[in-house]
Amino acid sequence: MGILIAGYYGYRNWGDEGSLATLLQVLPREAVCVLSGDPAFTEAIYGVRALPRTELRAVRRAVRESDALIFGGGSLLQDATSLRSLLYYLALIRWGLQAHGRVLLVGQGVGPLRRGVSRRLTANLLRRVPFLSVRDADTARLLEQIGVRGATVDADLTWALEPQPSQVELEAHARWVGVAPRLWKDAPVQQAFASLCRAMQADGYRALLIPMQESQDRALCEAIAAESGAQTLPPPQHPAQLLGVMARLEAMIAMRLHGAIFAASAGAPVLCVAYDPKVDALAAQIDAPTVPLHALQTEMLQAWEAFPRETLRTRLQQTAPALKSAACGLLERVLQVCIGSP
């Protein structure tokens, strides 16, 4: 079969879709099959073969017949979403190790692993994985804590995503600021972001709400837009089109991790809402300020008013190239393992 790629694909989560698109920049598409929540979407967008990720008999057969199994980007090994999700990916890893041993975890963000059983199962399998690449130092430390050593610290794959032109034409002379919220438990996300958008627009900026996961974020963004008068970005045809949008931004306020990564990659300074350790890890990588989730309503406007856009833009010119280089080097290693001599 060739190369089987597993991840959270087919769900219009543009960060995960961007990770897949980045891998397909270097891998031969005719040799690739992708496990997807929407195979027709994946095949149409990327020109590869796709299989339904929930049809476990077909998935296990595909793993057995593959020459290499890649887990491409994202936070796949975590139990915050559900234990079931973690067990699904661990089963794929085990099948890949049994089938051929050529299992690649590429630019992964592992954790949180809140349950003891999660930590034990993950550690037992990852100790056997020959290609273990993580996207930040926090993930490497977590792996060491559970007894997994030898992971290389690289970068999120999407730092190497090649941009495409924006899917929309934004008003040329407007001062656009991107906003990428997400719902999280009982946090007052809609109220806080609506207040932020109103404040930005009162200062002469244009707030552009960017749904980074269509199924979860679009309704939220449209509700914030209705309250604040902000504009909501229509969905892209390809994740790399979002980089074309980000290049037009003067700044980005992001709760979504890849909203922040895409903006920073395009050179826009970022203010992060730290709802998850992965966001804190990114903020440390690019030296970006953060707003803690518990203080969303009280500190968001203050953080925006104090946001040092030009200083942060200058810092990005120093930090982003190294992350892009790390992601490109990671792609080269993946290609060598998958296409080079066995």
Buried (B, 14 or more C-beta within 10 A) or exposed (E): BBBBBBBBBBBBBBBBBBBBBBBBBBBEEEBBBBBBBBBEBBBEBBEBBBBBBEEEEEBBBBBBEBBBBBBBBBBBBBBBEEBEBBBBBBBBBBBBBEBBEBBBBBBBBBBBBEEEEBBEBBBBBBBEBEBBBBBBEBBBBBBEEBEBEEBBBBBBBBBBBEBBEBBBEBEEEBEBBBBBBBBEEEBEBBBBBBBBBBBBBEEEBBBBBBBBBBEBBBEBBBBBBEBBEBBBBEEBEBBBBBBBBBBBBBBBBBBBBBBBBBBBBBEBBBBBBBBBBBBBBBBEBBEBBBBEBEBBEEBBBEBBEEBEBEEBBEBBEEBBEEBBBBBBBBBEBBBEBBBEEE
